[in-house]
Structures are given as C-alpha cells and as structure tokens.
C-alpha cells in the first residue's frame, strides 16, 4: 500500500511518515515528562494517558493545519494509537521486549513505524475516494 501511495501522491507518503514519527515522539516526550496513569499496562507498560492525549491533540491539529478535514485528522490520530497498541500486543504475545536493538529504549525501527500500519489503509481509501 505504501508503494501505491508513493506512486499516486508522494506528499501523502511523506505526511504518513512524518505524522507517525511526530505522534510517537510527542507521546514519548509528554508521557515521560508528565507521567500519569497507564492505558494498557499489560500490553504497553509505558504508554500513559497524558502522552496519548497530547499526541492525539497535536497530531490532529497538525493534520488539520495541513488542510485535512477535522474528522479525518482525528481518525488518523486514533489509528496511529491503535497501530502502536496492536504491535505492542504482538510483542507481548511473542514475549519480546523490542523488535530490534537498533534504537535503544525506543523498541527498534519497527516500533517507530508501527503506527503506520493502519493509517496507510485509511490514506489509501482517502486517495481512492
């Protein structure tokens, strides 16, 4: 799907990559600095409500600023979170901490890109419709 998106609209491809990194980074920074209650400690033991809510608001705002519809922007932000949780669940199911050790304390490259999993499908539908 990513290759198809790249061939249709290169800008959307870059937005997907950027919004994924932006969302993960803001959730990480604000979650670590503000802390607070955990969302799913059995699946993702470090994911806090504070980091998730702030990254949702910032990601939605950024997409809206980039001229996407508010509903679509919020939908993408929700699915960024769901992609992250989905891959965290897979890691717990496989009983591994990180997909690789390339990025220490960040879970590896796949953990930086796990959010992309669901949003590529939504952006593909966006481009078709």
The first five atom37 places (N, CA, C, CB, O) and aatype in JSON, in Angstrom:
{
  "aatype": [20, 20, 20, 20, 20, 20, 20, 20, 20, 20, 20, 20, 20, 20, 20, 20, 20, 20, 20, 20, 20, 20, 20, 20, 20, 20, 20, 20, 20, 20, 20, 20, 20, 20, 20, 20, 20, 20, 20, 20, 20, 20, 20, 20, 20, 20, 20, 20, 20, 20, 20, 20, 20, 20, 20, 20, 20, 20, 20, 20, 20, 20, 20, 20, 20, 20, 20, 20, 20, 20, 20, 20, 20, 20, 20, 20, 20, 20, 20, 20, 20, 20, 20, 20, 20, 20, 20, 20, 20, 20, 20, 20, 20, 20, 20, 20, 20, 20, 20, 20, 20, 20, 20, 20, 20, 20, 20, 20, 20, 20, 20, 20, 20, 20, 20, 20, 20, 20, 20, 20, 20, 20, 20, 20, 20, 20, 20, 20, 20],
  "atom_mask": [
    [1, 1, 1, 1, 1],
    [1, 1, 1, 1, 1],
    [1, 1, 1, 1, 1],
    [1, 1, 1, 1, 1],
    [1, 1, 1, 1, 1],
    [1, 1, 1, 1, 1],
    [1, 1, 1, 1, 1],
    [1, 1, 1, 1, 1],
    [1, 1, 1, 1, 1],
    [1, 1, 1, 1, 1],
    [1, 1, 1, 1, 1],
    [1, 1, 1, 1, 1],
    [1, 1, 1, 1, 1],
    [1, 1, 1, 1, 1],
    [1, 1, 1, 1, 1],
    [1, 1, 1, 1, 1],
    [1, 1, 1, 1, 1],
    [1, 1, 1, 1, 1],
    [1, 1, 1, 1, 1],
    [1, 1, 1, 1, 1],
    [1, 1, 1, 1, 1],
    [1, 1, 1, 1, 1],
    [1, 1, 1, 1, 1],
    [1, 1, 1, 1, 1],
    [1, 1, 1, 1, 1],
    [1, 1, 1, 1, 1],
    [1, 1, 1, 1, 1],
    [1, 1, 1, 1, 1],
    [1, 1, 1, 1, 1],
    [1, 1, 1, 1, 1],
    [1, 1, 1, 1, 1],
    [1, 1, 1, 1, 1],
    [1, 1, 1, 1, 1],
    [1, 1, 1, 1, 1],
    [1, 1, 1, 1, 1],
    [1, 1, 1, 1, 1],
    [1, 1, 1, 1, 1],
    [1, 1, 1, 1, 1],
    [1, 1, 1, 1, 1],
    [1, 1, 1, 1, 1],
    [1, 1, 1, 1, 1],
    [1, 1, 1, 1, 1],
    [1, 1, 1, 1, 1],
    [1, 1, 1, 1, 1],
    [1, 1, 1, 1, 1],
    [1, 1, 1, 1, 1],
    [1, 1, 1, 1, 1],
    [1, 1, 1, 1, 1],
    [1, 1, 1, 1, 1],
    [1, 1, 1, 1, 1],
    [1, 1, 1, 1, 1],
    [1, 1, 1, 1, 1],
    [1, 1, 1, 1, 1],
    [1, 1, 1, 1, 1],
    [1, 1, 1, 1, 1],
    [1, 1, 1, 1, 1],
    [1, 1, 1, 1, 1],
    [1, 1, 1, 1, 1],
    [1, 1, 1, 1, 1],
    [1, 1, 1, 1, 1],
    [1, 1, 1, 1, 1],
    [1, 1, 1, 1, 1],
    [1, 1, 1, 1, 1],
    [1, 1, 1, 1, 1],
    [1, 1, 1, 1, 1],
    [1, 1, 1, 1, 1],
    [1, 1, 1, 1, 1],
    [1, 1, 1, 1, 1],
    [1, 1, 1, 1, 1],
    [1, 1, 1, 1, 1],
    [1, 1, 1, 1, 1],
    [1, 1, 1, 1, 1],
    [1, 1, 1, 1, 1],
    [1, 1, 1, 1, 1],
    [1, 1, 1, 1, 1],
    [1, 1, 1, 1, 1],
    [1, 1, 1, 1, 1],
    [1, 1, 1, 1, 1],
    [1, 1, 1, 1, 1],
    [1, 1, 1, 1, 1],
    [1, 1, 1, 1, 1],
    [1, 1, 1, 1, 1],
    [1, 1, 1, 1, 1],
    [1, 1, 1, 1, 1],
    [1, 1, 1, 1, 1],
    [1, 1, 1, 1, 1],
    [1, 1, 1, 1, 1],
    [1, 1, 1, 1, 1],
    [1, 1, 1, 1, 1],
    [1, 1, 1, 1, 1],
    [1, 1, 1, 1, 1],
    [1, 1, 1, 1, 1],
    [1, 1, 1, 1, 1],
    [1, 1, 1, 1, 1],
    [1, 1, 1, 1, 1],
    [1, 1, 1, 1, 1],
    [1, 1, 1, 1, 1],
    [1, 1, 1, 1, 1],
    [1, 1, 1, 1, 1],
    [1, 1, 1, 1, 1],
    [1, 1, 1, 1, 1],
    [1, 1, 1, 1, 1],
    [1, 1, 1, 1, 1],
    [1, 1, 1, 1, 1],
    [1, 1, 1, 1, 1],
    [1, 1, 1, 1, 1],
    [1, 1, 1, 1, 1],
    [1, 1, 1, 1, 1],
    [1, 1, 1, 1, 1],
    [1, 1, 1, 1, 1],
    [1, 1, 1, 1, 1],
    [1, 1, 1, 1, 1],
    [1, 1, 1, 1, 1],
    [1, 1, 1, 1, 1],
    [1, 1, 1, 1, 1],
    [1, 1, 1, 1, 1],
    [1, 1, 1, 1, 1],
    [1, 1, 1, 1, 1],
    [1, 1, 1, 1, 1],
    [1, 1, 1, 1, 1],
    [1, 1, 1, 1, 1],
    [1, 1, 1, 1, 1],
    [1, 1, 1, 1, 1],
    [1, 1, 1, 1, 1],
    [1, 1, 1, 1, 1],
    [1, 1, 1, 1, 1],
    [1, 1, 1, 1, 1],
    [1, 1, 1, 1, 1],
    [1, 1, 1, 1, 1]
  ],
  "atom_positions": [
    [[0.83, -1.2, 0.0], [0.0, 0.0, 0.0], [0.87, 1.25, 0.0], [-0.94, 0.0, 1.21], [0.56, 2.24, -0.67]],
    [[1.97, 1.21, 0.75], [2.85, 2.38, 0.78], [3.44, 2.69, -0.6], [3.99, 2.15, 1.78], [3.53, 3.85, -0.99]],
    [[3.82, 1.66, -1.33], [4.35, 1.89, -2.67], [3.28, 2.46, -3.6], [4.9, 0.59, -3.26], [3.57, 3.31, -4.44]],
    [[2.05, 2.0, -3.44], [0.96, 2.55, -4.23], [0.73, 4.02, -3.89], [-0.33, 1.73, -4.01], [0.57, 4.85, -4.78]],
    [[0.71, 4.34, -2.61], [0.54, 5.73, -2.18], [1.69, 6.59, -2.71], [0.47, 5.82, -0.64], [1.48, 7.71, -3.16]],
    [[2.9, 6.05, -2.66], [4.07, 6.77, -3.17], [3.92, 7.07, -4.65], [5.35, 5.97, -2.92], [4.31, 8.15, -5.11]],
    [[3.37, 6.13, -5.41], [3.22, 6.36, -6.84], [2.06, 7.3, -7.17], [3.01, 5.03, -7.55], [2.07, 7.96, -8.21]],
    [[1.05, 7.37, -6.29], [-0.1, 8.24, -6.52], [0.19, 9.67, -6.06], [-1.34, 7.7, -5.8], [-0.02, 10.63, -6.8]],
    [[0.67, 9.8, -4.82], [0.89, 11.13, -4.25], [2.05, 11.06, -3.26], [-0.39, 11.65, -3.55], [1.9, 10.63, -2.12]],
    [[3.2, 11.49, -3.72], [4.42, 11.45, -2.9], [4.27, 12.28, -1.61], [5.61, 11.97, -3.72], [4.83, 11.91, -0.58]],
    [[3.52, 13.37, -1.67], [3.33, 14.21, -0.48], [2.58, 13.46, 0.62], [2.56, 15.48, -0.85], [2.92, 13.58, 1.8]],
    [[1.57, 12.67, 0.25], [0.85, 11.87, 1.24], [1.78, 10.85, 1.87], [-0.38, 11.16, 0.6], [1.72, 10.61, 3.07]],
    [[2.64, 10.26, 1.07], [3.63, 9.3, 1.59], [4.49, 9.96, 2.66], [4.52, 8.75, 0.45], [4.71, 9.38, 3.73]],
    [[4.98, 11.16, 2.38], [5.81, 11.87, 3.36], [5.01, 12.3, 4.59], [6.45, 13.1, 2.7], [5.53, 12.29, 5.7]],
    [[3.76, 12.66, 4.39], [2.91, 13.01, 5.53], [2.72, 11.8, 6.43], [1.54, 13.54, 5.05], [2.75, 11.93, 7.66]],
    [[2.52, 10.62, 5.85], [2.36, 9.4, 6.64], [3.59, 9.15, 7.5], [2.11, 8.19, 5.72], [3.48, 8.89, 8.69]],
    [[4.76, 9.24, 6.89], [5.99, 9.02, 7.65], [6.17, 10.08, 8.74], [7.2, 9.03, 6.72], [6.48, 9.76, 9.89]],
    [[5.96, 11.34, 8.36], [6.16, 12.42, 9.32], [5.17, 12.35, 10.49], [6.05, 13.77, 8.62], [5.56, 12.5, 11.64]],
    [[3.9, 12.13, 10.19], [2.89, 12.14, 11.26], [3.11, 10.96, 12.21], [1.47, 12.1, 10.67], [2.83, 11.06, 13.4]],
    [[3.6, 9.85, 11.68], [3.89, 8.7, 12.53], [5.02, 9.01, 13.5], [4.24, 7.48, 11.68], [4.91, 8.76, 14.69]],
    [[6.12, 9.56, 12.98], [7.24, 9.94, 13.84], [6.84, 11.04, 14.81], [8.44, 10.39, 12.99], [7.21, 11.0, 15.99]],
    [[6.09, 12.01, 14.33], [5.64, 13.12, 15.17], [4.77, 12.61, 16.32], [4.86, 14.15, 14.33], [4.96, 12.99, 17.47]],
    [[3.82, 11.74, 16.0], [2.91, 11.2, 17.01], [3.68, 10.38, 18.05], [1.83, 10.34, 16.34], [3.47, 10.56, 19.25]],
    [[4.55, 9.49, 17.6], [5.32, 8.67, 18.54], [6.23, 9.51, 19.42], [6.16, 7.65, 17.77], [6.34, 9.27, 20.62]],
    [[6.86, 10.5, 18.82], [7.8, 11.34, 19.57], [7.08, 12.2, 20.61], [8.59, 12.22, 18.62], [7.54, 12.3, 21.75]],
    [[5.98, 12.81, 20.22], [5.25, 13.65, 21.18], [4.66, 12.81, 22.3], [4.14, 14.45, 20.49], [4.66, 13.22, 23.46]],
    [[4.16, 11.62, 21.97], [3.62, 10.74, 23.02], [4.73, 10.33, 23.99], [2.97, 9.47, 22.4], [4.52, 10.29, 25.2]],
    [[5.89, 10.04, 23.45], [7.03, 9.64, 24.28], [7.49, 10.79, 25.18], [8.19, 9.16, 23.39], [7.68, 10.6, 26.38]],
    [[7.67, 11.97, 24.6], [8.16, 13.12, 25.36], [7.18, 13.52, 26.46], [8.42, 14.31, 24.43], [7.57, 13.67, 27.62]],
    [[5.92, 13.69, 26.1], [4.94, 14.15, 27.09], [4.58, 13.05, 28.08], [3.68, 14.65, 26.41], [4.32, 13.34, 29.25]],
    [[4.57, 11.81, 27.64], [4.3, 10.71, 28.56], [5.37, 10.57, 29.61], [4.15, 9.42, 27.8], [5.08, 10.31, 30.78]],
    [[6.63, 10.74, 29.2], [7.74, 10.64, 30.16], [7.81, 11.85, 31.08], [9.05, 10.49, 29.42], [8.17, 11.72, 32.25]],
    [[7.48, 13.02, 30.56], [7.62, 14.22, 31.39], [6.42, 14.43, 32.32], [7.81, 15.44, 30.51], [6.6, 14.83, 33.47]],
    [[5.22, 14.17, 31.85], [4.03, 14.39, 32.68], [3.7, 13.15, 33.5], [2.84, 14.77, 31.8], [3.22, 13.25, 34.63]],
    [[3.95, 11.99, 32.91], [3.63, 10.69, 33.53], [2.12, 10.54, 33.69], [4.33, 10.54, 34.91], [1.37, 11.01, 32.84]],
    [[1.67, 9.91, 34.74], [0.24, 9.7, 34.95], [-0.14, 8.25, 34.79], [-0.56, 10.56, 34.0], [0.72, 7.38, 34.66]],
    [[-1.45, 7.99, 34.79], [-1.91, 6.6, 34.72], [-1.6, 5.96, 33.37], [-3.41, 6.53, 34.98], [-1.59, 6.61, 32.32]],
    [[-1.35, 4.65, 33.44], [-1.06, 3.89, 32.23], [-2.36, 3.48, 31.56], [-0.19, 2.65, 32.56], [-3.38, 3.28, 32.22]],
    [[-2.32, 3.35, 30.23], [-3.52, 2.97, 29.48], [-3.72, 1.46, 29.52], [-3.42, 3.45, 28.02], [-4.76, 0.98, 29.96]],
    [[-2.74, 0.74, 29.06], [-2.82, -0.73, 29.0], [-1.5, -1.31, 29.51], [-3.12, -1.22, 27.53], [-0.64, -1.69, 28.71]],
    [[-1.33, -1.38, 30.81], [-0.03, -1.81, 31.36], [0.37, -3.23, 30.95], [-0.06, -1.72, 32.85], [1.57, -3.53, 30.89]],
    [[-0.58, -4.09, 30.68], [-0.24, -5.46, 30.28], [0.23, -5.53, 28.83], [-1.45, -6.37, 30.46], [0.98, -6.44, 28.46]],
    [[-0.19, -4.59, 28.01], [0.18, -4.59, 26.59], [1.33, -3.62, 26.32], [-1.03, -4.23, 25.72], [2.33, -3.99, 25.71]],
    [[1.18, -2.4, 26.79], [2.2, -1.38, 26.58], [2.5, -0.72, 27.92], [1.75, -0.32, 25.52], [1.84, 0.25, 28.3]],
    [[3.48, -1.25, 28.65], [3.69, -0.85, 30.05], [4.14, 0.58, 30.29], [4.67, -1.74, 30.65], [4.19, 1.01, 31.45]],
    [[4.47, 1.33, 29.26], [4.93, 2.7, 29.46], [4.0, 3.74, 28.84], [6.32, 2.87, 28.9], [4.25, 4.93, 28.95]],
    [[2.95, 3.3, 28.18], [2.06, 4.22, 27.48], [1.08, 4.85, 28.48], [1.29, 3.48, 26.35], [0.27, 4.17, 29.11]],
    [[1.19, 6.19, 28.61], [0.36, 6.92, 29.57], [-0.78, 7.65, 28.87], [1.21, 7.91, 30.37], [-0.74, 7.91, 27.66]],
    [[-1.78, 7.97, 29.66], [-2.9, 8.76, 29.13], [-2.42, 10.15, 28.73], [-4.04, 8.86, 30.17], [-2.85, 10.69, 27.71]],
    [[-1.53, 10.73, 29.51], [-1.07, 12.09, 29.21], [-0.36, 12.15, 27.87], [-0.13, 12.59, 30.31], [-0.65, 13.03, 27.06]],
    [[0.57, 11.23, 27.61], [1.28, 11.21, 26.35], [0.36, 10.94, 25.17], [2.36, 10.18, 26.39], [0.5, 11.54, 24.11]],
    [[-0.59, 10.03, 25.37], [-1.51, 9.66, 24.3], [-2.46, 10.8, 23.96], [-2.3, 8.43, 24.68], [-2.68, 11.09, 22.78]],
    [[-3.02, 11.44, 24.96], [-3.98, 12.52, 24.72], [-3.27, 13.72, 24.07], [-4.65, 12.96, 26.05], [-3.79, 14.3, 23.12]],
    [[-2.11, 14.07, 24.57], [-1.39, 15.21, 24.0], [-0.95, 14.91, 22.57], [-0.17, 15.59, 24.87], [-1.05, 15.77, 21.7]],
    [[-0.46, 13.69, 22.32], [-0.04, 13.35, 20.95], [-1.25, 13.3, 20.02], [0.7, 12.0, 20.92], [-1.14, 13.65, 18.84]],
    [[-2.41, 12.87, 20.53], [-3.63, 12.88, 19.73], [-4.01, 14.3, 19.33], [-4.79, 12.23, 20.51], [-4.29, 14.57, 18.16]],
    [[-4.01, 15.2, 20.3], [-4.37, 16.6, 20.03], [-3.37, 17.25, 19.07], [-4.43, 17.4, 21.36], [-3.78, 17.93, 18.13]],
    [[-2.09, 17.04, 19.29], [-1.08, 17.65, 18.43], [-1.1, 17.06, 17.01], [0.31, 17.47, 19.05], [-0.97, 17.8, 16.04]],
    [[-1.26, 15.75, 16.9], [-1.31, 15.12, 15.58], [-2.55, 15.54, 14.81], [-1.27, 13.59, 15.71], [-2.48, 15.83, 13.61]],
    [[-3.68, 15.57, 15.5], [-4.91, 16.03, 14.86], [-4.77, 17.47, 14.4], [-6.1, 15.88, 15.83], [-5.17, 17.81, 13.29]],
    [[-4.21, 18.31, 15.25], [-4.02, 19.72, 14.91], [-3.08, 19.89, 13.72], [-3.47, 20.49, 16.1], [-3.33, 20.7, 12.83]],
    [[-2.0, 19.12, 13.71], [-1.05, 19.2, 12.61], [-1.7, 18.79, 11.28], [0.17, 18.33, 12.89], [-1.52, 19.47, 10.27]],
    [[-2.43, 17.71, 11.29], [-3.11, 17.27, 10.06], [-4.16, 18.28, 9.62], [-3.77, 15.9, 10.28], [-4.32, 18.54, 8.42]],
    [[-4.87, 18.86, 10.58], [-5.86, 19.89, 10.25], [-5.18, 21.12, 9.66], [-6.68, 20.27, 11.51], [-5.68, 21.72, 8.72]],
    [[-4.04, 21.48, 10.23], [-3.24, 22.6, 9.7], [-2.78, 22.31, 8.27], [-2.02, 22.86, 10.61], [-2.64, 23.23, 7.46]],
    [[-2.55, 21.03, 7.96], [-2.14, 20.63, 6.61], [-3.33, 20.48, 5.67], [-1.36, 19.32, 6.68], [-3.22, 19.88, 4.6]],
    [[-4.46, 21.03, 6.08], [-5.67, 21.12, 5.25], [-6.46, 19.82, 5.11], [-5.3, 21.59, 3.9], [-7.2, 19.65, 4.14]],
    [[-6.32, 18.91, 6.08], [-7.18, 17.74, 6.11], [-8.41, 18.06, 6.93], [-6.42, 16.51, 6.69], [-8.36, 18.9, 7.83]],
    [[-9.49, 17.41, 6.63], [-10.74, 17.56, 7.37], [-10.51, 17.21, 8.84], [-11.85, 16.67, 6.76], [-9.69, 16.34, 9.14]],
    [[-11.22, 17.86, 9.75], [-11.04, 17.63, 11.19], [-11.38, 16.19, 11.56], [-11.91, 18.6, 12.0], [-10.66, 15.56, 12.33]],
    [[-12.47, 15.65, 11.02], [-12.85, 14.27, 11.29], [-11.77, 13.31, 10.81], [-14.2, 13.93, 10.62], [-11.38, 12.39, 11.53]],
    [[-11.28, 13.51, 9.59], [-10.23, 12.66, 9.04], [-8.96, 12.77, 9.88], [-9.94, 13.05, 7.57], [-8.31, 11.76, 10.14]],
    [[-8.61, 13.97, 10.3], [-7.42, 14.18, 11.12], [-7.52, 13.43, 12.44], [-7.21, 15.68, 11.39], [-6.56, 12.79, 12.88]],
    [[-8.69, 13.5, 13.08], [-8.9, 12.78, 14.34], [-8.87, 11.27, 14.11], [-10.23, 13.2, 14.98], [-8.33, 10.53, 14.93]],
    [[-9.45, 10.82, 13.01], [-9.47, 9.4, 12.68], [-8.04, 8.87, 12.5], [-10.3, 9.14, 11.4], [-7.7, 7.8, 13.0]],
    [[-7.22, 9.62, 11.79], [-5.83, 9.22, 11.6], [-5.11, 9.16, 12.94], [-5.11, 10.2, 10.65], [-4.35, 8.23, 13.2]],
    [[-5.35, 10.15, 13.79], [-4.7, 10.17, 15.11], [-5.11, 8.98, 15.96], [-5.02, 11.47, 15.84], [-4.29, 8.43, 16.69]],
    [[-6.36, 8.59, 15.89], [-6.83, 7.41, 16.63], [-6.14, 6.15, 16.11], [-8.37, 7.27, 16.52], [-5.71, 5.31, 16.9]],
    [[-6.05, 6.03, 14.8], [-5.45, 4.83, 14.23], [-3.93, 4.8, 14.37], [-5.82, 4.72, 12.78], [-3.33, 3.73, 14.3]],
    [[-3.31, 5.94, 14.57], [-1.89, 5.94, 14.94], [-1.71, 5.23, 16.28], [-1.33, 7.4, 15.01], [-0.81, 4.41, 16.44]],
    [[-2.57, 5.56, 17.22], [-2.54, 4.93, 18.53], [-2.85, 3.44, 18.43], [-3.55, 5.62, 19.48], [-2.16, 2.62, 19.05]],
    [[-3.88, 3.07, 17.65], [-4.27, 1.67, 17.54], [-3.17, 0.82, 16.89], [-5.56, 1.55, 16.72], [-2.96, -0.32, 17.29]],
    [[-2.47, 1.39, 15.91], [-1.34, 0.67, 15.31], [-0.24, 0.41, 16.31], [-0.79, 1.45, 14.13], [0.35, -0.66, 16.33]],
    [[0.02, 1.4, 17.13], [1.04, 1.27, 18.17], [0.64, 0.19, 19.18], [1.25, 2.62, 18.89], [1.46, -0.66, 19.54]],
    [[-0.59, 0.21, 19.64], [-1.08, -0.78, 20.61], [-1.1, -2.17, 19.98], [-2.49, -0.4, 21.11], [-0.76, -3.16, 20.64]],
    [[-1.5, -2.26, 18.72], [-1.57, -3.55, 18.03], [-0.2, -4.23, 18.01], [-2.09, -3.36, 16.59], [-0.09, -5.41, 18.33]],
    [[0.84, -3.48, 17.64], [2.17, -4.07, 17.6], [2.74, -4.32, 18.99], [3.1, -3.18, 16.82], [3.54, -5.24, 19.17]],
    [[2.34, -3.53, 19.96], [2.74, -3.81, 21.34], [2.12, -5.12, 21.8], [2.32, -2.66, 22.28], [2.75, -5.91, 22.5]],
    [[0.88, -5.35, 21.41], [0.22, -6.61, 21.75], [0.96, -7.79, 21.1], [-1.26, -6.59, 21.29], [1.15, -8.82, 21.75]],
    [[1.36, -7.64, 19.85], [2.09, -8.71, 19.17], [3.41, -8.99, 19.9], [2.37, -8.32, 17.69], [3.78, -10.15, 20.07]],
    [[4.1, -7.94, 20.34], [5.35, -8.13, 21.09], [5.1, -8.89, 22.38], [6.0, -6.78, 21.39], [5.86, -9.8, 22.72]],
    [[4.05, -8.53, 23.09], [3.75, -9.23, 24.35], [3.35, -10.67, 24.08], [2.62, -8.5, 25.11], [3.73, -11.57, 24.83]],
    [[2.61, -10.9, 23.01], [2.2, -12.25, 22.63], [3.43, -13.11, 22.3], [1.22, -12.21, 21.42], [3.48, -14.28, 22.66]],
    [[4.4, -12.52, 21.61], [5.64, -13.23, 21.25], [6.66, -13.23, 22.39], [6.24, -12.61, 20.02], [7.72, -13.85, 22.28]],
    [[6.32, -12.53, 23.48], [7.19, -12.44, 24.66], [8.56, -11.82, 24.34], [7.39, -13.82, 25.26], [9.59, -12.32, 24.77]],
    [[8.53, -10.73, 23.58], [9.76, -9.98, 23.31], [9.55, -8.54, 23.76], [10.14, -10.05, 21.79], [8.44, -8.02, 23.75]],
    [[10.64, -7.89, 24.15], [10.55, -6.51, 24.6], [10.58, -5.53, 23.43], [11.68, -6.19, 25.56], [9.79, -4.59, 23.39]],
    [[11.49, -5.76, 22.5], [11.66, -4.86, 21.37], [11.8, -5.68, 20.09], [12.88, -3.93, 21.57], [12.24, -6.83, 20.13]],
    [[11.42, -5.09, 18.98], [11.59, -5.77, 17.7], [13.04, -5.77, 17.25], [10.72, -5.12, 16.64], [13.44, -6.62, 16.44]],
    [[13.83, -4.85, 17.75], [15.27, -4.84, 17.46], [15.94, -3.94, 18.49], [15.56, -4.34, 16.0], [15.28, -3.27, 19.27]],
    [[17.26, -3.94, 18.47], [18.0, -3.1, 19.42], [18.66, -1.93, 18.71], [19.06, -3.93, 20.16], [19.53, -1.27, 19.27]],
    [[18.26, -1.67, 17.48], [18.89, -0.61, 16.7], [18.67, 0.77, 17.33], [18.34, -0.62, 15.28], [19.59, 1.59, 17.35]],
    [[17.48, 1.03, 17.84], [17.2, 2.29, 18.53], [16.97, 1.96, 20.01], [15.96, 3.03, 17.91], [15.86, 1.61, 20.41]],
    [[18.01, 2.09, 20.79], [17.92, 1.74, 22.21], [16.79, 2.51, 22.89], [19.26, 2.03, 22.91], [16.62, 3.71, 22.65]],
    [[16.04, 1.83, 23.72], [14.94, 2.36, 24.53], [13.74, 2.83, 23.71], [15.43, 3.49, 25.36], [12.79, 3.36, 24.27]],
    [[13.78, 2.64, 22.39], [12.63, 3.0, 21.56], [12.01, 1.78, 20.9], [13.05, 4.0, 20.49], [11.04, 1.93, 20.14]],
    [[12.52, 0.59, 21.16], [11.92, -0.61, 20.64], [12.32, -0.99, 19.23], [10.48, -0.48, 20.69], [11.77, -1.95, 18.68]],
    [[13.23, -0.29, 18.64], [13.68, -0.64, 17.3], [12.97, 0.15, 16.22], [13.49, -2.11, 17.06], [12.07, 0.95, 16.49]],
    [[13.39, -0.09, 14.98], [12.83, 0.63, 13.83], [11.34, 0.33, 13.68], [13.57, 0.26, 12.55], [10.55, 1.24, 13.44]],
    [[10.96, -0.95, 13.81], [9.55, -1.29, 13.63], [8.66, -0.56, 14.63], [9.35, -2.81, 13.76], [7.53, -0.21, 14.3]],
    [[9.14, -0.34, 15.83], [8.35, 0.42, 16.81], [8.21, 1.89, 16.43], [8.98, 0.31, 18.18], [7.26, 2.54, 16.86]],
    [[9.11, 2.39, 15.64], [8.96, 3.76, 15.13], [7.94, 3.8, 14.0], [10.33, 4.31, 14.65], [7.35, 4.84, 13.74]],
    [[7.74, 2.67, 13.33], [6.86, 2.63, 12.16], [5.55, 1.88, 12.39], [7.59, 2.0, 11.01], [4.72, 1.79, 11.48]],
    [[5.35, 1.33, 13.59], [4.15, 0.54, 13.82], [2.86, 1.33, 13.65], [4.2, -0.06, 15.2], [1.83, 0.77, 13.27]],
    [[2.91, 2.6, 13.93], [1.73, 3.45, 13.8], [1.26, 3.55, 12.35], [2.02, 4.84, 14.33], [0.08, 3.79, 12.09]],
    [[2.16, 3.36, 11.43], [1.85, 3.48, 10.0], [0.92, 2.36, 9.53], [3.14, 3.46, 9.18], [0.2, 2.53, 8.54]],
    [[0.93, 1.24, 10.21], [0.23, 0.05, 9.76], [-1.22, 0.32, 9.36], [0.27, -1.0, 10.84], [-1.61, -0.01, 8.24]],
    [[-2.0, 0.9, 10.23], [-3.42, 1.14, 9.94], [-3.66, 2.41, 9.12], [-4.21, 1.22, 11.23], [-4.57, 2.46, 8.3]],
    [[-2.85, 3.43, 9.35], [-3.14, 4.7, 8.67], [-2.87, 4.64, 7.17], [-2.33, 5.82, 9.28], [-3.44, 5.41, 6.4]],
    [[-1.99, 3.73, 6.74], [-1.78, 3.59, 5.3], [-3.05, 3.12, 4.61], [-0.63, 2.61, 5.01], [-3.35, 3.55, 3.49]],
    [[-3.79, 2.25, 5.26], [-5.07, 1.78, 4.7], [-6.05, 2.94, 4.6], [-5.66, 0.64, 5.55], [-6.75, 3.09, 3.6]],
    [[-6.11, 3.76, 5.64], [-7.05, 4.89, 5.63], [-6.64, 5.9, 4.58], [-7.1, 5.57, 7.02], [-7.51, 6.42, 3.86]],
    [[-5.36, 6.2, 4.46], [-4.92, 7.15, 3.43], [-5.13, 6.59, 2.03], [-3.44, 7.5, 3.64], [-5.42, 7.34, 1.1]],
    [[-4.98, 5.28, 1.86], [-5.26, 4.68, 0.56], [-6.73, 4.88, 0.19], [-4.91, 3.16, 0.57], [-7.04, 5.25, -0.94]],
    [[-7.62, 4.66, 1.13], [-9.05, 4.9, 0.89], [-9.3, 6.37, 0.62], [-9.89, 4.43, 2.1], [-10.12, 6.71, -0.24]],
    [[-8.62, 7.25, 1.33], [-8.74, 8.7, 1.12], [-8.36, 9.06, -0.31], [-7.85, 9.47, 2.12], [-9.03, 9.88, -0.94]],
    [[-7.29, 8.47, -0.81], [-6.84, 8.77, -2.17], [-7.8, 8.21, -3.22], [-5.43, 8.22, -2.38], [-7.96, 8.81, -4.29]],
    [[-8.41, 7.09, -2.93], [-9.35, 6.49, -3.88], [-10.65, 7.28, -3.93], [-9.63, 5.04, -3.5], [-11.2, 7.53, -5.0]],
    [[-11.12, 7.67, -2.74], [-12.39, 8.4, -2.65], [-12.15, 9.84, -2.99], [-13.03, 8.27, -1.25], [-13.09, 10.64, -2.98]]
  ]
}
